[in-house]
Amino acid sequence: MSFLPVKKSELPEQADFVLISADAYVDHPSFGHALVARMVESMGFSIGIIPQPQIDSDYSEFGAPKYAFLVSGGVVDSMVNNYTVAKRKRDKDEYSEGGIVGKRPDRAVTVYCKALKKLYPDSPVIIGGIEVLVTTS
């Protein structure tokens, strides 16, 4: 089983879905984005993954998907991941490559959706994950 595409050059055609996650790409079942992406792939759809996008060109890596963007805030709510209970910035991000802080924005799902709607106003965006559940409860 090969890794899922994270670059347009790894995907021969337009992606059916593009998954955006606030976590680094880890192809392991303990990461929700990997489970969702593999499930979509098993259903015969093509999927590209954009981990921790920072600038507009990151969101444009695959262009508009055929069906929809899938957006997740990652394994942990972005605010919980970025701040301690005392509201101090954390000095390590356990779910970013190298533990580097600053690759995940506060309220990541909102930030990612706004950027996608600015770039691709006609593309559907489907949100999911713990951050969505915490925000809407």
SULLINLIN-V636530 format. One line per field, one symbol per residue. ss: DSSP state (H for helix, E for strand, C for the rest). phi: phi as a letter, one per 30 degrees, with the letter a starting at -180 (. if undefined). psi: psi as a letter, one per 40 degrees, with the letter a starting at -180 (. if undefined). Layout:
ss = ???
phi = ???
psi = ???
//
This chain:
ss = CCCCECCHHHCCCCCCEEEEECCCCCCCCCCHHHHHHHHHHHCCCCEEEEECCCCHHHHCCCCCCCCEEEEECCCCCHHHHHECCCCCECCCCCCCHHHCCCCCCCCHHHHHHHHHHHHCCCCEEEEECHHHHHHHC
phi = .cdddcbeddbdbdddbbccbdcddbdbddcedddddddddddjccbcccdhdcbedddcecidddcadcbbdjdbeddddcbdddicddcacdcceiiddjdcddhedddddddddddbdccdbccajddddddcd
psi = hiiiheideehdahidihhhieiihhgieehddddddddddeeeiihihhhfididdddedeahiddiihhieadihdddddiidefihieihdeiheehieehiifddddddddddddgdehihhiiidddddde.
//
